[in-house]
Amino acid sequence: MSETIDVPIREGAIRLGQLLKLAGVVDTGVIAREVIAEGLVRVDGELETRRGAQIRPGQRVQFSGEEYGLPEAVLNVTAAD
């Protein structure tokens, strides 16, 4: 595995299925649910089968040979940006 790919979000946590979609590794929530249910996704090295598992800054998600995480500093983006 190479270095962790940061996936910036606006809030402090994100559901696992949403993180996979936002990172661009799956196209839909249905596909996210399938890859998670098939045991293809790990969080901090542990198998995770809950699409709604909360991922927080500092945690690492492993899928398809890559590692994804949330940056420690959460973006403060408003509608005016």
PDB file of N, CA, C and O in Angstrom:
ATOM      1  N   MET A   1       0.835  -1.178   0.000  1.00  0.00           N
ATOM      2  CA  MET A   1       0.000   0.000   0.000  1.00  0.00           C
ATOM      3  C   MET A   1       0.882   1.244   0.000  1.00  0.00           C
ATOM      4  O   MET A   1       1.928   1.275   0.647  1.00  0.00           O
ATOM      5  N   SER A   2       0.453   2.253  -0.723  1.00  0.00           N
ATOM      6  CA  SER A   2       1.196   3.507  -0.752  1.00  0.00           C
ATOM      7  C   SER A   2       0.710   4.405   0.379  1.00  0.00           C
ATOM      8  O   SER A   2       0.060   3.936   1.313  1.00  0.00           O
ATOM      9  N   GLU A   3       1.024   5.686   0.297  1.00  0.00           N
ATOM     10  CA  GLU A   3       0.621   6.590   1.371  1.00  0.00           C
ATOM     11  C   GLU A   3      -0.887   6.789   1.390  1.00  0.00           C
ATOM     12  O   GLU A   3      -1.580   6.499   0.415  1.00  0.00           O
ATOM     13  N   THR A   4      -1.382   7.288   2.513  1.00  0.00           N
ATOM     14  CA  THR A   4      -2.815   7.488   2.700  1.00  0.00           C
ATOM     15  C   THR A   4      -3.320   8.623   1.827  1.00  0.00           C
ATOM     16  O   THR A   4      -2.692   9.678   1.738  1.00  0.00           O
ATOM     17  N   ILE A   5      -4.449   8.401   1.190  1.00  0.00           N
ATOM     18  CA  ILE A   5      -5.108   9.420   0.377  1.00  0.00           C
ATOM     19  C   ILE A   5      -6.113  10.131   1.268  1.00  0.00           C
ATOM     20  O   ILE A   5      -7.051   9.504   1.761  1.00  0.00           O
ATOM     21  N   ASP A   6      -5.931  11.442   1.484  1.00  0.00           N
ATOM     22  CA  ASP A   6      -6.860  12.214   2.311  1.00  0.00           C
ATOM     23  C   ASP A   6      -8.134  12.516   1.541  1.00  0.00           C
ATOM     24  O   ASP A   6      -8.095  12.884   0.367  1.00  0.00           O
ATOM     25  N   VAL A   7      -9.260  12.355   2.216  1.00  0.00           N
ATOM     26  CA  VAL A   7     -10.572  12.654   1.647  1.00  0.00           C
ATOM     27  C   VAL A   7     -11.169  13.770   2.502  1.00  0.00           C
ATOM     28  O   VAL A   7     -11.694  13.496   3.581  1.00  0.00           O
ATOM     29  N   PRO A   8     -11.102  15.030   2.043  1.00  0.00           N
ATOM     30  CA  PRO A   8     -11.595  16.143   2.852  1.00  0.00           C
ATOM     31  C   PRO A   8     -13.117  16.139   2.958  1.00  0.00           C
ATOM     32  O   PRO A   8     -13.819  15.880   1.980  1.00  0.00           O
ATOM     33  N   ILE A   9     -13.613  16.429   4.157  1.00  0.00           N
ATOM     34  CA  ILE A   9     -15.057  16.537   4.389  1.00  0.00           C
ATOM     35  C   ILE A   9     -15.329  17.824   5.146  1.00  0.00           C
ATOM     36  O   ILE A   9     -14.403  18.494   5.604  1.00  0.00           O
ATOM     37  N   ARG A  10     -16.607  18.166   5.273  1.00  0.00           N
ATOM     38  CA  ARG A  10     -16.984  19.414   5.938  1.00  0.00           C
ATOM     39  C   ARG A  10     -17.250  19.235   7.421  1.00  0.00           C
ATOM     40  O   ARG A  10     -17.230  20.213   8.168  1.00  0.00           O
ATOM     41  N   GLU A  11     -17.498  18.016   7.865  1.00  0.00           N
ATOM     42  CA  GLU A  11     -17.846  17.780   9.263  1.00  0.00           C
ATOM     43  C   GLU A  11     -16.836  16.840   9.894  1.00  0.00           C
ATOM     44  O   GLU A  11     -15.903  16.391   9.228  1.00  0.00           O
ATOM     45  N   GLY A  12     -17.012  16.541  11.157  1.00  0.00           N
ATOM     46  CA  GLY A  12     -16.038  15.754  11.902  1.00  0.00           C
ATOM     47  C   GLY A  12     -16.007  14.274  11.620  1.00  0.00           C
ATOM     48  O   GLY A  12     -15.023  13.613  11.952  1.00  0.00           O
ATOM     49  N   ALA A  13     -17.057  13.723  11.014  1.00  0.00           N
ATOM     50  CA  ALA A  13     -17.101  12.286  10.732  1.00  0.00           C
ATOM     51  C   ALA A  13     -17.933  12.055   9.483  1.00  0.00           C
ATOM     52  O   ALA A  13     -18.692  12.924   9.054  1.00  0.00           O
ATOM     53  N   ILE A  14     -17.781  10.870   8.906  1.00  0.00           N
ATOM     54  CA  ILE A  14     -18.529  10.516   7.706  1.00  0.00           C
ATOM     55  C   ILE A  14     -18.798   9.016   7.761  1.00  0.00           C
ATOM     56  O   ILE A  14     -17.994   8.257   8.302  1.00  0.00           O
ATOM     57  N   ARG A  15     -19.920   8.595   7.205  1.00  0.00           N
ATOM     58  CA  ARG A  15     -20.214   7.166   7.153  1.00  0.00           C
ATOM     59  C   ARG A  15     -19.302   6.494   6.124  1.00  0.00           C
ATOM     60  O   ARG A  15     -18.914   7.097   5.123  1.00  0.00           O
ATOM     61  N   LEU A  16     -18.978   5.248   6.395  1.00  0.00           N
ATOM     62  CA  LEU A  16     -18.044   4.503   5.555  1.00  0.00           C
ATOM     63  C   LEU A  16     -18.466   4.482   4.090  1.00  0.00           C
ATOM     64  O   LEU A  16     -17.639   4.728   3.211  1.00  0.00           O
ATOM     65  N   GLY A  17     -19.720   4.197   3.815  1.00  0.00           N
ATOM     66  CA  GLY A  17     -20.201   4.164   2.433  1.00  0.00           C
ATOM     67  C   GLY A  17     -20.041   5.506   1.742  1.00  0.00           C
ATOM     68  O   GLY A  17     -19.696   5.565   0.562  1.00  0.00           O
ATOM     69  N   GLN A  18     -20.293   6.591   2.482  1.00  0.00           N
ATOM     70  CA  GLN A  18     -20.138   7.931   1.918  1.00  0.00           C
ATOM     71  C   GLN A  18     -18.673   8.226   1.614  1.00  0.00           C
ATOM     72  O   GLN A  18     -18.359   8.845   0.597  1.00  0.00           O
ATOM     73  N   LEU A  19     -17.783   7.787   2.488  1.00  0.00           N
ATOM     74  CA  LEU A  19     -16.356   8.024   2.257  1.00  0.00           C
ATOM     75  C   LEU A  19     -15.904   7.326   0.980  1.00  0.00           C
ATOM     76  O   LEU A  19     -15.149   7.902   0.196  1.00  0.00           O
ATOM     77  N   LEU A  20     -16.355   6.099   0.763  1.00  0.00           N
ATOM     78  CA  LEU A  20     -15.971   5.382  -0.457  1.00  0.00           C
ATOM     79  C   LEU A  20     -16.477   6.102  -1.699  1.00  0.00           C
ATOM     80  O   LEU A  20     -15.776   6.170  -2.709  1.00  0.00           O
ATOM     81  N   LYS A  21     -17.697   6.642  -1.630  1.00  0.00           N
ATOM     82  CA  LYS A  21     -18.234   7.391  -2.777  1.00  0.00           C
ATOM     83  C   LYS A  21     -17.467   8.690  -2.976  1.00  0.00           C
ATOM     84  O   LYS A  21     -17.089   9.017  -4.100  1.00  0.00           O
ATOM     85  N   LEU A  22     -17.233   9.432  -1.902  1.00  0.00           N
ATOM     86  CA  LEU A  22     -16.533  10.712  -1.992  1.00  0.00           C
ATOM     87  C   LEU A  22     -15.103  10.532  -2.504  1.00  0.00           C
ATOM     88  O   LEU A  22     -14.588  11.388  -3.224  1.00  0.00           O
ATOM     89  N   ALA A  23     -14.471   9.435  -2.138  1.00  0.00           N
ATOM     90  CA  ALA A  23     -13.109   9.154  -2.604  1.00  0.00           C
ATOM     91  C   ALA A  23     -13.091   8.732  -4.069  1.00  0.00           C
ATOM     92  O   ALA A  23     -12.029   8.673  -4.689  1.00  0.00           O
ATOM     93  N   GLY A  24     -14.268   8.438  -4.618  1.00  0.00           N
ATOM     94  CA  GLY A  24     -14.355   8.068  -6.027  1.00  0.00           C
ATOM     95  C   GLY A  24     -14.029   6.616  -6.321  1.00  0.00           C
ATOM     96  O   GLY A  24     -13.777   6.260  -7.472  1.00  0.00           O
ATOM     97  N   VAL A  25     -14.031   5.771  -5.297  1.00  0.00           N
ATOM     98  CA  VAL A  25     -13.691   4.361  -5.521  1.00  0.00           C
ATOM     99  C   VAL A  25     -14.918   3.500  -5.808  1.00  0.00           C
ATOM    100  O   VAL A  25     -14.785   2.380  -6.300  1.00  0.00           O
ATOM    101  N   VAL A  26     -16.111   4.014  -5.504  1.00  0.00           N
ATOM    102  CA  VAL A  26     -17.368   3.381  -5.914  1.00  0.00           C
ATOM    103  C   VAL A  26     -18.270   4.478  -6.453  1.00  0.00           C
ATOM    104  O   VAL A  26     -18.142   5.642  -6.073  1.00  0.00           O
ATOM    105  N   ASP A  27     -19.185   4.102  -7.343  1.00  0.00           N
ATOM    106  CA  ASP A  27     -20.059   5.101  -7.960  1.00  0.00           C
ATOM    107  C   ASP A  27     -21.360   5.331  -7.207  1.00  0.00           C
ATOM    108  O   ASP A  27     -21.926   6.423  -7.270  1.00  0.00           O
ATOM    109  N   THR A  28     -21.840   4.315  -6.494  1.00  0.00           N
ATOM    110  CA  THR A  28     -23.144   4.430  -5.833  1.00  0.00           C
ATOM    111  C   THR A  28     -23.101   3.822  -4.441  1.00  0.00           C
ATOM    112  O   THR A  28     -22.182   3.082  -4.089  1.00  0.00           O
ATOM    113  N   GLY A  29     -24.121   4.156  -3.661  1.00  0.00           N
ATOM    114  CA  GLY A  29     -24.264   3.562  -2.340  1.00  0.00           C
ATOM    115  C   GLY A  29     -24.506   2.066  -2.410  1.00  0.00           C
ATOM    116  O   GLY A  29     -24.092   1.323  -1.521  1.00  0.00           O
ATOM    117  N   VAL A  30     -25.176   1.623  -3.466  1.00  0.00           N
ATOM    118  CA  VAL A  30     -25.426   0.187  -3.648  1.00  0.00           C
ATOM    119  C   VAL A  30     -24.104  -0.558  -3.805  1.00  0.00           C
ATOM    120  O   VAL A  30     -23.903  -1.610  -3.199  1.00  0.00           O
ATOM    121  N   ILE A  31     -23.210  -0.014  -4.614  1.00  0.00           N
ATOM    122  CA  ILE A  31     -21.901  -0.649  -4.805  1.00  0.00           C
ATOM    123  C   ILE A  31     -21.103  -0.600  -3.506  1.00  0.00           C
ATOM    124  O   ILE A  31     -20.431  -1.569  -3.153  1.00  0.00           O
ATOM    125  N   ALA A  32     -21.173   0.525  -2.791  1.00  0.00           N
ATOM    126  CA  ALA A  32     -20.480   0.631  -1.502  1.00  0.00           C
ATOM    127  C   ALA A  32     -20.980  -0.458  -0.560  1.00  0.00           C
ATOM    128  O   ALA A  32     -20.180  -1.137   0.084  1.00  0.00           O
ATOM    129  N   ARG A  33     -22.287  -0.626  -0.478  1.00  0.00           N
ATOM    130  CA  ARG A  33     -22.868  -1.651   0.394  1.00  0.00           C
ATOM    131  C   ARG A  33     -22.349  -3.040   0.013  1.00  0.00           C
ATOM    132  O   ARG A  33     -22.017  -3.844   0.884  1.00  0.00           O
ATOM    133  N   GLU A  34     -22.283  -3.312  -1.283  1.00  0.00           N
ATOM    134  CA  GLU A  34     -21.837  -4.629  -1.752  1.00  0.00           C
ATOM    135  C   GLU A  34     -20.379  -4.908  -1.389  1.00  0.00           C
ATOM    136  O   GLU A  34     -20.068  -5.979  -0.867  1.00  0.00           O
ATOM    137  N   VAL A  35     -19.478  -3.953  -1.659  1.00  0.00           N
ATOM    138  CA  VAL A  35     -18.059  -4.211  -1.380  1.00  0.00           C
ATOM    139  C   VAL A  35     -17.808  -4.316   0.121  1.00  0.00           C
ATOM    140  O   VAL A  35     -16.944  -5.075   0.560  1.00  0.00           O
ATOM    141  N   ILE A  36     -18.565  -3.553   0.905  1.00  0.00           N
ATOM    142  CA  ILE A  36     -18.432  -3.632   2.364  1.00  0.00           C
ATOM    143  C   ILE A  36     -18.951  -4.982   2.853  1.00  0.00           C
ATOM    144  O   ILE A  36     -18.295  -5.643   3.658  1.00  0.00           O
ATOM    145  N   ALA A  37     -20.130  -5.398   2.369  1.00  0.00           N
ATOM    146  CA  ALA A  37     -20.725  -6.676   2.779  1.00  0.00           C
ATOM    147  C   ALA A  37     -19.867  -7.871   2.359  1.00  0.00           C
ATOM    148  O   ALA A  37     -19.855  -8.896   3.040  1.00  0.00           O
ATOM    149  N   GLU A  38     -19.153  -7.742   1.246  1.00  0.00           N
ATOM    150  CA  GLU A  38     -18.293  -8.827   0.758  1.00  0.00           C
ATOM    151  C   GLU A  38     -16.973  -8.925   1.523  1.00  0.00           C
ATOM    152  O   GLU A  38     -16.153  -9.800   1.242  1.00  0.00           O
ATOM    153  N   GLY A  39     -16.769  -8.027   2.489  1.00  0.00           N
ATOM    154  CA  GLY A  39     -15.552  -8.083   3.296  1.00  0.00           C
ATOM    155  C   GLY A  39     -14.325  -7.521   2.610  1.00  0.00           C
ATOM    156  O   GLY A  39     -13.201  -7.924   2.910  1.00  0.00           O
ATOM    157  N   LEU A  40     -14.534  -6.592   1.690  1.00  0.00           N
ATOM    158  CA  LEU A  40     -13.416  -6.020   0.940  1.00  0.00           C
ATOM    159  C   LEU A  40     -12.878  -4.730   1.549  1.00  0.00           C
ATOM    160  O   LEU A  40     -11.922  -4.151   1.032  1.00  0.00           O
ATOM    161  N   VAL A  41     -13.489  -4.272   2.653  1.00  0.00           N
ATOM    162  CA  VAL A  41     -13.114  -2.990   3.250  1.00  0.00           C
ATOM    163  C   VAL A  41     -12.671  -3.213   4.693  1.00  0.00           C
ATOM    164  O   VAL A  41     -13.301  -3.950   5.453  1.00  0.00           O
ATOM    165  N   ARG A  42     -11.576  -2.559   5.045  1.00  0.00           N
ATOM    166  CA  ARG A  42     -11.079  -2.614   6.423  1.00  0.00           C
ATOM    167  C   ARG A  42     -10.953  -1.189   6.958  1.00  0.00           C
ATOM    168  O   ARG A  42     -10.672  -0.250   6.214  1.00  0.00           O
ATOM    169  N   VAL A  43     -11.165  -1.053   8.252  1.00  0.00           N
ATOM    170  CA  VAL A  43     -10.973   0.227   8.934  1.00  0.00           C
ATOM    171  C   VAL A  43      -9.917  -0.007  10.006  1.00  0.00           C
ATOM    172  O   VAL A  43     -10.089  -0.845  10.891  1.00  0.00           O
ATOM    173  N   ASP A  44      -8.839   0.732   9.918  1.00  0.00           N
ATOM    174  CA  ASP A  44      -7.703   0.560  10.835  1.00  0.00           C
ATOM    175  C   ASP A  44      -7.252  -0.896  10.889  1.00  0.00           C
ATOM    176  O   ASP A  44      -6.887  -1.403  11.949  1.00  0.00           O
ATOM    177  N   GLY A  45      -7.281  -1.566   9.733  1.00  0.00           N
ATOM    178  CA  GLY A  45      -6.806  -2.937   9.638  1.00  0.00           C
ATOM    179  C   GLY A  45      -7.811  -4.004  10.026  1.00  0.00           C
ATOM    180  O   GLY A  45      -7.536  -5.194   9.870  1.00  0.00           O
ATOM    181  N   GLU A  46      -8.982  -3.599  10.534  1.00  0.00           N
ATOM    182  CA  GLU A  46     -10.011  -4.541  10.967  1.00  0.00           C
ATOM    183  C   GLU A  46     -11.143  -4.585   9.950  1.00  0.00           C
ATOM    184  O   GLU A  46     -11.555  -3.549   9.429  1.00  0.00           O
ATOM    185  N   LEU A  47     -11.643  -5.781   9.667  1.00  0.00           N
ATOM    186  CA  LEU A  47     -12.767  -5.948   8.757  1.00  0.00           C
ATOM    187  C   LEU A  47     -13.964  -5.139   9.251  1.00  0.00           C
ATOM    188  O   LEU A  47     -14.321  -5.211  10.427  1.00  0.00           O
ATOM    189  N   GLU A  48     -14.583  -4.369   8.355  1.00  0.00           N
ATOM    190  CA  GLU A  48     -15.777  -3.578   8.699  1.00  0.00           C
ATOM    191  C   GLU A  48     -16.887  -3.944   7.727  1.00  0.00           C
ATOM    192  O   GLU A  48     -16.712  -3.836   6.514  1.00  0.00           O
ATOM    193  N   THR A  49     -18.029  -4.375   8.253  1.00  0.00           N
ATOM    194  CA  THR A  49     -19.147  -4.794   7.402  1.00  0.00           C
ATOM    195  C   THR A  49     -20.352  -3.875   7.524  1.00  0.00           C
ATOM    196  O   THR A  49     -21.413  -4.172   6.974  1.00  0.00           O
ATOM    197  N   ARG A  50     -20.205  -2.760   8.238  1.00  0.00           N
ATOM    198  CA  ARG A  50     -21.319  -1.815   8.395  1.00  0.00           C
ATOM    199  C   ARG A  50     -21.101  -0.607   7.490  1.00  0.00           C
ATOM    200  O   ARG A  50     -20.149   0.151   7.674  1.00  0.00           O
ATOM    201  N   ARG A  51     -21.980  -0.435   6.519  1.00  0.00           N
ATOM    202  CA  ARG A  51     -21.861   0.705   5.607  1.00  0.00           C
ATOM    203  C   ARG A  51     -21.968   2.024   6.369  1.00  0.00           C
ATOM    204  O   ARG A  51     -21.358   3.016   5.971  1.00  0.00           O
ATOM    205  N   GLY A  52     -22.735   2.047   7.459  1.00  0.00           N
ATOM    206  CA  GLY A  52     -22.942   3.267   8.228  1.00  0.00           C
ATOM    207  C   GLY A  52     -21.929   3.506   9.329  1.00  0.00           C
ATOM    208  O   GLY A  52     -22.097   4.428  10.126  1.00  0.00           O
ATOM    209  N   ALA A  53     -20.876   2.696   9.394  1.00  0.00           N
ATOM    210  CA  ALA A  53     -19.845   2.896  10.419  1.00  0.00           C
ATOM    211  C   ALA A  53     -19.274   4.305  10.290  1.00  0.00           C
ATOM    212  O   ALA A  53     -18.963   4.754   9.186  1.00  0.00           O
ATOM    213  N   GLN A  54     -19.135   5.002  11.419  1.00  0.00           N
ATOM    214  CA  GLN A  54     -18.624   6.369  11.419  1.00  0.00           C
ATOM    215  C   GLN A  54     -17.097   6.364  11.322  1.00  0.00           C
ATOM    216  O   GLN A  54     -16.414   5.713  12.112  1.00  0.00           O
ATOM    217  N   ILE A  55     -16.581   7.094  10.350  1.00  0.00           N
ATOM    218  CA  ILE A  55     -15.137   7.236  10.161  1.00  0.00           C
ATOM    219  C   ILE A  55     -14.763   8.649  10.593  1.00  0.00           C
ATOM    220  O   ILE A  55     -15.352   9.631  10.142  1.00  0.00           O
ATOM    221  N   ARG A  56     -13.770   8.730  11.477  1.00  0.00           N
ATOM    222  CA  ARG A  56     -13.359  10.017  12.030  1.00  0.00           C
ATOM    223  C   ARG A  56     -11.906  10.313  11.651  1.00  0.00           C
ATOM    224  O   ARG A  56     -11.164   9.407  11.272  1.00  0.00           O
ATOM    225  N   PRO A  57     -11.501  11.587  11.756  1.00  0.00           N
ATOM    226  CA  PRO A  57     -10.102  11.917  11.465  1.00  0.00           C
ATOM    227  C   PRO A  57      -9.156  11.020  12.263  1.00  0.00           C
ATOM    228  O   PRO A  57      -9.374  10.759  13.446  1.00  0.00           O
ATOM    229  N   GLY A  58      -8.118  10.562  11.601  1.00  0.00           N
ATOM    230  CA  GLY A  58      -7.150   9.674  12.230  1.00  0.00           C
ATOM    231  C   GLY A  58      -7.377   8.211  11.895  1.00  0.00           C
ATOM    232  O   GLY A  58      -6.449   7.406  11.974  1.00  0.00           O
ATOM    233  N   GLN A  59      -8.611   7.855  11.518  1.00  0.00           N
ATOM    234  CA  GLN A  59      -8.881   6.475  11.123  1.00  0.00           C
ATOM    235  C   GLN A  59      -8.478   6.276   9.671  1.00  0.00           C
ATOM    236  O   GLN A  59      -8.476   7.222   8.883  1.00  0.00           O
ATOM    237  N   ARG A  60      -8.139   5.047   9.323  1.00  0.00           N
ATOM    238  CA  ARG A  60      -7.711   4.711   7.971  1.00  0.00           C
ATOM    239  C   ARG A  60      -8.601   3.618   7.409  1.00  0.00           C
ATOM    240  O   ARG A  60      -8.886   2.625   8.078  1.00  0.00           O
ATOM    241  N   VAL A  61      -9.038   3.813   6.167  1.00  0.00           N
ATOM    242  CA  VAL A  61      -9.891   2.854   5.466  1.00  0.00           C
ATOM    243  C   VAL A  61      -9.071   2.231   4.347  1.00  0.00           C
ATOM    244  O   VAL A  61      -8.505   2.941   3.516  1.00  0.00           O
ATOM    245  N   GLN A  62      -9.006   0.914   4.325  1.00  0.00           N
ATOM    246  CA  GLN A  62      -8.263   0.206   3.294  1.00  0.00           C
ATOM    247  C   GLN A  62      -9.248  -0.476   2.346  1.00  0.00           C
ATOM    248  O   GLN A  62     -10.158  -1.183   2.780  1.00  0.00           O
ATOM    249  N   PHE A  63      -9.052  -0.254   1.047  1.00  0.00           N
ATOM    250  CA  PHE A  63      -9.898  -0.863   0.023  1.00  0.00           C
ATOM    251  C   PHE A  63      -9.110  -0.954  -1.275  1.00  0.00           C
ATOM    252  O   PHE A  63      -8.495   0.024  -1.701  1.00  0.00           O
ATOM    253  N   SER A  64      -9.125  -2.105  -1.893  1.00  0.00           N
ATOM    254  CA  SER A  64      -8.545  -2.320  -3.220  1.00  0.00           C
ATOM    255  C   SER A  64      -7.085  -1.853  -3.308  1.00  0.00           C
ATOM    256  O   SER A  64      -6.684  -1.225  -4.288  1.00  0.00           O
ATOM    257  N   GLY A  65      -6.300  -2.167  -2.275  1.00  0.00           N
ATOM    258  CA  GLY A  65      -4.880  -1.849  -2.299  1.00  0.00           C
ATOM    259  C   GLY A  65      -4.520  -0.415  -1.977  1.00  0.00           C
ATOM    260  O   GLY A  65      -3.346  -0.049  -2.018  1.00  0.00           O
ATOM    261  N   GLU A  66      -5.507   0.401  -1.660  1.00  0.00           N
ATOM    262  CA  GLU A  66      -5.260   1.807  -1.312  1.00  0.00           C
ATOM    263  C   GLU A  66      -5.740   2.069   0.110  1.00  0.00           C
ATOM    264  O   GLU A  66      -6.549   1.319   0.658  1.00  0.00           O
ATOM    265  N   GLU A  67      -5.226   3.150   0.695  1.00  0.00           N
ATOM    266  CA  GLU A  67      -5.637   3.548   2.036  1.00  0.00           C
ATOM    267  C   GLU A  67      -6.166   4.974   1.983  1.00  0.00           C
ATOM    268  O   GLU A  67      -5.548   5.859   1.392  1.00  0.00           O
ATOM    269  N   TYR A  68      -7.318   5.184   2.609  1.00  0.00           N
ATOM    270  CA  TYR A  68      -7.987   6.483   2.610  1.00  0.00           C
ATOM    271  C   TYR A  68      -8.196   6.923   4.051  1.00  0.00           C
ATOM    272  O   TYR A  68      -8.372   6.098   4.947  1.00  0.00           O
ATOM    273  N   GLY A  69      -8.174   8.234   4.261  1.00  0.00           N
ATOM    274  CA  GLY A  69      -8.402   8.760   5.600  1.00  0.00           C
ATOM    275  C   GLY A  69      -8.928  10.171   5.535  1.00  0.00           C
ATOM    276  O   GLY A  69      -8.973  10.794   4.474  1.00  0.00           O
ATOM    277  N   LEU A  70      -9.324  10.662   6.690  1.00  0.00           N
ATOM    278  CA  LEU A  70      -9.797  12.039   6.802  1.00  0.00           C
ATOM    279  C   LEU A  70      -8.658  12.884   7.332  1.00  0.00           C
ATOM    280  O   LEU A  70      -7.968  12.474   8.266  1.00  0.00           O
ATOM    281  N   PRO A  71      -8.447  14.058   6.753  1.00  0.00           N
ATOM    282  CA  PRO A  71      -7.405  14.936   7.293  1.00  0.00           C
ATOM    283  C   PRO A  71      -7.737  15.315   8.732  1.00  0.00           C
ATOM    284  O   PRO A  71      -8.908  15.385   9.105  1.00  0.00           O
ATOM    285  N   GLU A  72      -6.726  15.555   9.523  1.00  0.00           N
ATOM    286  CA  GLU A  72      -6.946  15.926  10.925  1.00  0.00           C
ATOM    287  C   GLU A  72      -7.725  17.232  11.054  1.00  0.00           C
ATOM    288  O   GLU A  72      -8.542  17.374  11.963  1.00  0.00           O
ATOM    289  N   ALA A  73      -7.483  18.185  10.158  1.00  0.00           N
ATOM    290  CA  ALA A  73      -8.206  19.458  10.185  1.00  0.00           C
ATOM    291  C   ALA A  73      -9.413  19.345   9.262  1.00  0.00           C
ATOM    292  O   ALA A  73      -9.267  19.078   8.069  1.00  0.00           O
ATOM    293  N   VAL A  74     -10.596  19.548   9.814  1.00  0.00           N
ATOM    294  CA  VAL A  74     -11.823  19.470   9.025  1.00  0.00           C
ATOM    295  C   VAL A  74     -12.032  20.792   8.310  1.00  0.00           C
ATOM    296  O   VAL A  74     -11.852  21.860   8.896  1.00  0.00           O
ATOM    297  N   LEU A  75     -12.413  20.717   7.045  1.00  0.00           N
ATOM    298  CA  LEU A  75     -12.653  21.930   6.271  1.00  0.00           C
ATOM    299  C   LEU A  75     -13.831  22.703   6.832  1.00  0.00           C
ATOM    300  O   LEU A  75     -14.825  22.110   7.252  1.00  0.00           O
ATOM    301  N   ASN A  76     -13.726  24.007   6.840  1.00  0.00           N
ATOM    302  CA  ASN A  76     -14.826  24.859   7.264  1.00  0.00           C
ATOM    303  C   ASN A  76     -15.349  25.553   6.016  1.00  0.00           C
ATOM    304  O   ASN A  76     -14.974  26.689   5.728  1.00  0.00           O
ATOM    305  N   VAL A  77     -16.207  24.874   5.284  1.00  0.00           N
ATOM    306  CA  VAL A  77     -16.724  25.374   4.016  1.00  0.00           C
ATOM    307  C   VAL A  77     -18.160  25.824   4.214  1.00  0.00           C
ATOM    308  O   VAL A  77     -18.968  25.114   4.813  1.00  0.00           O
ATOM    309  N   THR A  78     -18.474  27.016   3.704  1.00  0.00           N
ATOM    310  CA  THR A  78     -19.844  27.513   3.794  1.00  0.00           C
ATOM    311  C   THR A  78     -20.420  27.632   2.397  1.00  0.00           C
ATOM    312  O   THR A  78     -19.697  27.520   1.407  1.00  0.00           O
ATOM    313  N   ALA A  79     -21.714  27.858   2.318  1.00  0.00           N
ATOM    314  CA  ALA A  79     -22.386  27.977   1.025  1.00  0.00           C
ATOM    315  C   ALA A  79     -21.836  29.149   0.218  1.00  0.00           C
ATOM    316  O   ALA A  79     -21.908  29.131  -1.011  1.00  0.00           O
ATOM    317  N   ALA A  80     -21.295  30.154   0.872  1.00  0.00           N
ATOM    318  CA  ALA A  80     -20.771  31.327   0.179  1.00  0.00           C
ATOM    319  C   ALA A  80     -19.425  31.049  -0.486  1.00  0.00           C
ATOM    320  O   ALA A  80     -18.997  31.814  -1.351  1.00  0.00           O
ATOM    321  N   ASP A  81     -18.756  29.971  -0.098  1.00  0.00           N
ATOM    322  CA  ASP A  81     -17.431  29.662  -0.672  1.00  0.00           C
ATOM    323  C   ASP A  81     -17.521  29.223  -2.107  1.00  0.00           C
ATOM    324  O   ASP A  81     -16.500  28.929  -2.728  1.00  0.00           O
TER     325      ASP A  81
END
